[in-house]
Amino acid sequence: MLTIALCDDEAEQRSSIGALLQNYAAARPDRTVKLSVFSSSWDLLSTVEEAGGFSIYVLDVVMPGLSGIDLGVRLREMNHRGAIIYLTISSEFAVDSYAARAFHYLMKPVGPDTLFQVLDQAADHLDQERAASITVKTRDGLRLVRLDEILFAELSARTVRYHLASGERLDSTTLRNSFQEEMAPLLADPRFFSCGASFVANLFYVTAVEKNCFRMDGGKQVPLARGLSTLARQRWSGYWLNTPRGEFS
């Protein structure tokens, strides 16, 4: 099921954009789409805290109390990976939207063709990321781990220790190959970056690139090998600026 949350403090906008989203659901019989509409960021945030996150968030940028940008950042801090699509009348907040790792940024008024195309892209992107997984051999047996669950991986005493977004740490059995060979399935995915000889990080969960490390969700640090900070910053920004992220429509 594709769950969509619309949040806009203006009743007229909620009505017009909500109608577009309902039309989108009707035009996509191959997908089960459930729409929830909120008039404030706090209402949406409360629902997410109680019942879990949504697949896609369609958010107004300027809202009283808690802006759409701040709401997006809160959702990321709660480890919700749903695609965030911002709607606004001004492009001045575009750079700020990257703090929430937005999937797209659309200018109001938005037409059905543009909105439907971005929604399809977001849904396909989520499907692809959720489907990608690796099999980890542990002492308790084989474990299927989705790539979007992995915060980072590190070499630890001839094993790979996977740090998951849930807070769980998962250790592999003793490696027969090198760490880099073991990490090949992760590094084939554009979300992952080799931080040196012993660490691989998921760029989705990076909140800042510092001189010698990635700052991750939850405040954890992943060290960067000497001389890698510039490339790491380029890869991180490139990941979020790649099409369709960061386009203006």
C-alpha positions as CSV (number, residue, x, y, z in Angstrom):
1,M,0.0,0.0,0.0
2,L,1.2,3.5,-0.8
3,T,0.3,5.9,2.0
4,I,0.3,9.6,1.4
5,A,0.2,12.3,4.0
6,L,-0.8,15.8,2.9
7,C,-0.1,18.7,5.3
8,D,-1.0,22.3,4.6
9,D,-2.4,24.9,7.0
10,E,-4.5,26.6,4.3
11,A,-8.0,25.1,3.8
12,E,-8.2,26.1,0.1
13,Q,-4.8,24.4,-0.6
14,R,-5.7,21.3,1.3
15,S,-8.9,21.0,-0.8
16,S,-7.2,21.6,-4.2
17,I,-4.1,19.5,-3.6
18,G,-6.2,16.8,-1.8
19,A,-8.4,16.6,-4.9
20,L,-5.3,16.1,-7.1
21,L,-4.1,13.4,-4.8
22,Q,-7.4,11.6,-4.9
23,N,-7.4,11.8,-8.7
24,Y,-3.9,10.3,-8.6
25,A,-5.2,7.4,-6.5
26,A,-8.1,6.9,-8.9
27,A,-5.8,7.0,-11.9
28,R,-3.4,4.3,-10.5
29,P,-5.6,1.2,-10.1
30,D,-2.4,-0.9,-9.9
31,R,-1.5,0.7,-6.6
32,T,-3.5,0.8,-3.4
33,V,-3.3,4.5,-2.3
34,K,-4.4,5.8,1.1
35,L,-4.6,9.5,1.6
36,S,-4.5,11.3,5.0
37,V,-4.9,15.1,5.3
38,F,-3.6,17.3,8.1
39,S,-4.0,21.0,8.8
40,S,-0.9,21.3,11.0
41,S,2.6,19.9,11.3
42,W,1.9,19.0,14.9
43,D,-1.1,16.9,14.0
44,L,0.9,15.0,11.4
45,L,3.8,14.5,13.7
46,S,1.5,13.2,16.5
47,T,-0.1,10.7,14.1
48,V,3.4,9.5,12.9
49,E,4.5,9.1,16.5
50,E,1.4,7.1,17.4
51,A,0.8,5.0,14.3
52,G,4.0,5.1,12.2
53,G,5.2,6.9,9.1
54,F,3.8,7.3,5.6
55,S,5.3,6.3,2.2
56,I,5.1,9.9,0.8
57,Y,4.7,13.2,2.6
58,V,3.4,16.2,0.5
59,L,4.2,19.2,2.7
60,D,3.6,22.9,2.5
61,V,6.9,24.7,3.4
62,V,5.5,27.7,5.3
63,M,3.2,26.7,8.2
64,P,2.8,28.3,11.6
65,G,4.4,26.7,14.7
66,L,6.4,24.1,12.9
67,S,7.4,24.7,9.3
68,G,7.4,22.0,6.7
69,I,11.2,22.1,6.6
70,D,11.4,21.6,10.4
71,L,8.7,18.9,10.2
72,G,10.8,17.0,7.6
73,V,13.8,17.2,9.8
74,R,11.8,15.8,12.7
75,L,10.7,12.9,10.6
76,R,14.2,12.1,9.5
77,E,15.4,12.3,13.1
78,M,12.7,9.7,13.9
79,N,14.2,7.5,11.1
80,H,11.2,7.7,8.8
81,R,12.4,7.2,5.2
82,G,9.3,8.2,3.4
83,A,9.7,10.5,0.3
84,I,9.2,14.2,1.1
85,I,7.7,16.4,-1.6
86,Y,7.6,20.1,-0.7
87,L,5.1,22.5,-2.2
88,T,5.6,26.3,-2.0
89,I,5.1,29.6,-3.7
90,S,8.7,30.6,-3.4
91,S,12.1,29.0,-4.2
92,E,13.8,30.7,-1.3
93,F,13.5,27.6,0.9
94,A,14.9,25.2,-1.7
95,V,18.4,24.9,-0.1
96,D,16.8,24.4,3.4
97,S,14.8,21.5,2.0
98,Y,17.9,19.5,1.7
99,A,18.2,19.4,5.5
100,A,15.1,17.2,5.4
101,R,16.5,15.1,2.6
102,A,13.6,16.1,0.4
103,F,12.8,14.0,-2.7
104,H,11.4,16.9,-4.7
105,Y,10.5,20.6,-4.4
106,L,7.5,21.8,-6.4
107,M,6.3,25.4,-7.0
108,K,2.6,26.2,-6.4
109,P,0.3,26.1,-8.2
110,V,1.2,22.6,-9.3
111,G,-0.6,20.9,-12.2
112,P,-1.7,17.2,-12.2
113,D,0.8,16.1,-14.8
114,T,3.8,17.4,-12.9
115,L,2.5,16.2,-9.5
116,F,1.5,12.7,-10.8
117,Q,4.9,12.3,-12.5
118,V,6.8,13.1,-9.3
119,L,4.5,10.9,-7.2
120,D,5.2,8.0,-9.6
121,Q,8.9,8.7,-9.4
122,A,8.7,8.7,-5.6
123,A,6.7,5.5,-5.5
124,D,9.1,3.7,-7.9
125,H,12.1,4.9,-5.9
126,L,10.6,3.6,-2.7
127,D,9.9,0.3,-4.3
128,Q,13.4,-0.1,-5.6
129,E,15.0,0.8,-2.3
130,R,12.8,-1.5,-0.3
131,A,13.4,-4.4,-2.6
132,A,17.2,-4.1,-2.4
133,S,18.7,-6.4,0.3
134,I,21.6,-8.5,1.2
135,T,21.9,-11.9,3.0
136,V,24.2,-11.8,6.1
137,K,25.6,-15.0,7.5
138,T,25.5,-14.8,11.3
139,R,26.2,-17.3,14.0
140,D,22.4,-17.8,14.3
141,G,22.0,-18.4,10.6
142,L,21.2,-16.4,7.5
143,R,19.5,-13.0,7.9
144,L,18.0,-11.0,5.1
145,V,18.7,-7.3,5.6
146,R,17.2,-4.5,3.5
147,L,19.8,-2.0,2.4
148,D,17.6,0.9,3.6
149,E,17.9,-0.5,7.1
150,I,21.7,-0.2,7.2
151,L,23.1,2.9,8.8
152,F,26.7,1.9,8.2
153,A,28.9,-1.2,8.3
154,E,32.4,-1.6,9.8
155,L,35.1,-4.2,9.9
156,S,35.3,-5.5,13.4
157,A,37.7,-8.4,14.4
158,R,37.5,-10.1,11.0
159,T,33.7,-9.8,10.9
160,V,31.3,-7.2,9.5
161,R,29.3,-5.3,12.0
162,Y,26.1,-3.8,10.5
163,H,24.6,-0.9,12.4
164,L,20.9,-0.7,11.6
165,A,18.6,2.3,11.7
166,S,16.6,0.6,14.5
167,G,19.6,0.6,16.7
168,E,20.4,-3.1,16.3
169,R,23.9,-4.2,15.7
170,L,24.3,-7.4,13.5
171,D,27.6,-9.3,13.3
172,S,28.5,-11.5,10.4
173,T,30.5,-14.7,10.8
174,T,34.3,-14.5,10.2
175,L,35.1,-13.1,6.8
176,R,36.6,-15.4,4.1
177,N,37.1,-12.4,1.7
178,S,38.4,-8.9,2.2
179,F,36.1,-6.3,3.7
180,Q,35.9,-4.4,0.4
181,E,34.9,-7.6,-1.4
182,E,32.2,-8.3,1.2
183,M,31.0,-4.7,0.8
184,A,30.7,-5.0,-3.0
185,P,26.9,-5.4,-3.0
186,L,26.5,-2.3,-0.9
187,L,28.9,-0.2,-2.9
188,A,27.1,-1.1,-6.1
189,D,24.2,0.9,-4.7
190,P,24.6,4.8,-5.0
191,R,23.4,5.2,-1.4
192,F,26.7,3.7,0.0
193,F,30.1,5.3,0.2
194,S,33.4,3.6,1.2
195,C,34.9,5.7,4.0
196,G,38.2,3.9,3.9
197,A,39.5,0.5,4.6
198,S,37.1,-0.4,7.4
199,F,33.8,1.6,7.0
200,V,31.0,1.9,4.5
201,A,28.2,4.5,5.2
202,N,24.7,4.9,3.9
203,L,24.5,8.5,2.5
204,F,20.8,8.6,3.3
205,Y,21.5,8.7,7.0
206,V,24.4,11.2,6.8
207,T,23.4,14.6,8.4
208,A,26.7,16.3,7.9
209,V,30.2,15.9,6.5
210,E,32.9,17.0,8.9
211,K,36.6,17.1,8.3
212,N,37.3,13.6,9.4
213,C,33.9,11.9,9.6
214,F,30.3,11.6,8.6
215,R,27.8,12.7,11.2
216,M,25.0,10.2,11.1
217,D,21.4,10.2,12.3
218,G,21.4,9.8,16.0
219,G,24.7,11.6,16.4
220,K,27.0,8.6,15.6
221,Q,30.2,9.3,13.7
222,V,31.7,7.3,10.9
223,P,35.4,8.1,10.4
224,L,36.7,9.2,7.0
225,A,40.1,8.2,5.8
226,R,42.6,11.1,5.3
227,G,41.9,13.0,2.2
228,L,38.4,11.7,1.6
229,S,36.4,14.5,3.1
230,T,36.1,16.5,-0.2
231,L,35.0,13.4,-2.2
232,A,32.7,12.4,0.6
233,R,31.0,15.8,0.5
234,Q,30.6,15.7,-3.2
235,R,29.1,12.2,-3.1
236,W,26.7,13.2,-0.3
237,S,25.5,16.3,-2.0
238,G,25.4,14.5,-5.4
239,Y,23.2,11.8,-3.9
240,W,20.6,14.3,-2.9
241,L,20.9,16.6,-5.9
242,N,20.6,13.8,-8.5
243,T,17.4,13.7,-10.6
244,P,14.7,13.8,-9.5
245,R,15.8,15.3,-6.2
246,G,16.4,19.0,-6.2
247,E,14.6,19.8,-9.5
248,F,12.4,22.9,-9.6
249,S,9.0,22.6,-11.4
